[in-house]
Amino acid sequence: MKRTKIVCTLGPASSKPAVLEQMIKHGMNVARLNFSHGTYAEHAVLIKNIRLAAAKVGKIVGLMQDLQGPRIRVGSVHRDGIELVRKESVVLVPNNLINYKLLTTGNDKIIPIDYPELYKFASVGKHVLINDGLIDIMIEQVKDKMIFGSVVRPGIIFSHKGINLPSTNIITDVITAKDKQDLAFGLKQGIDFVALSFVKDSADILELRKLLGKHPVQIVAKIERAEAVKNFKHILKVTDGIMVARGDLGIEINPADVPLLQKSMIQQCLEVGKPVIVATQMLESMTINPRATRAEVSDVANAVIDHTDAVMLSAESAFGKYPVEAVKTMTSIIKETEASKYDDVPAHYLKLVQPAIADAISVIAYDLAQHAGVKAIVVNSLSGQAARLIARHRPEKLIAVLTNHRLTQQQLTLSWGVEAYLVPTCRTLDKLLQQSVKIMKQRKLVSPGDKLVLVTGHPVGKTHGANMVKLQEI
């Protein structure tokens, strides 16, 4: 089995049940729904299809809602786009000035934008980047709420492409009115995770936590702004997971810094046992080609070697020609890399300072799994946290979680090396052992004479938090 999980962004290319079944069969663990696109009706149908496909294949698939956030985008343009040539004069004009702009822009080529306040943060000499930085416009004048500039790097602009102003702190609410409406819809649909875009600091996460109320949905903070990098430690303390969103991050900061930041953020997530996703452009060429480039294959492999919990497909699976092939390719890379020595980690490589009981339990379980010849680590957990703490040590054994909470089972789809199974509540240690052996035998993971490491709370079924480790021979 592969241990690194795969998150797939879904869209027109991957909405049909037959395609979803193949994606799940070949390695998709979490389905990401990007609420920058699509209607509620379309998302509802897609969620239904995901669940039907997962049930048919017999696998658990997590559901992640990705909120749009204060994304600054190009407005609606002709389907053929707006072609820009080098040194051409252009003007970025808010959509709400559509009538006024035609009278004032002269011969400049007009680019509509959907954020009317952008002019407040623009200044002469700075750059406006469009479509992941592929198009570059240098600002020459800001006048009457419009931004005038000259094309530095040409290209074709299409509707709703993203706009960035690097090294500029655009002050706006991270959670928009649209996000709040989208979140309410997502909660009704039973999402497992909600990804928050353009996070600046821990206060953004805490605001989302308030909106969630008692809903136990897990928050994934997307790190794609320079402020988020600066405040990463504080963000990590209050979020449930991290997404290293390298597309916008590589525009907001020096792209050469991104690979090292990726490694640093993964390491910090491992230390606290919170899942981390490496995202954006991992197999980008497979959006139009049936094979990945050698560089893309290396990128995925290196993320696995960095010990990320999950890797993510974006346009490849949402709009690309080969969504199933992209999942197959990613799974193949993961398996080959995990089987190599380069994926191995030395024992106790995590330097835990003043570990709590749960940390100590995770170390003991890891040591037994590595040195006592066991087949699997079985964790009895209500929340799944004990399993995540064990998984951060990256043991070479299956981590099987027994839980009576379906949401916990769904949320563990994002955690490295973990498989979760729904079982009735066990009230005694003997009953828990029986259930553990039964589950492992049913899935042909163990045979008589094999050993298991069992991690649970004691008294069984009455306490929160793991405090006991048992070595059991079948």
Beta strands, then each sheet from edge to edge (+ up, - down):
strand 1: 5-10
strand 2: 30-34
strand 3: 62-66
strand 4: 82-84
strand 5: 89-94
strand 6: 109-113
strand 7: 127-130
strand 8: 135-143
strand 9: 146-153
strand 10: 155-157
strand 11: 163-164
strand 12: 193-196
strand 13: 218-223
strand 14: 241-245
strand 15: 276-279
strand 16: 310-313
strand 17: 376-380
strand 18: 398-403
strand 19: 418-422
strand 20: 451-456
strand 21: 468-473
sheet 1: 1+ 2+ 3+ 12+ 13+ 14+ 15+ 16+ 1+
sheet 2: 4+ 10-
sheet 3: 6+ 5+ 9- 8+ 7- 11+
sheet 4: 19+ 18+ 17+ 20+ 21-
end
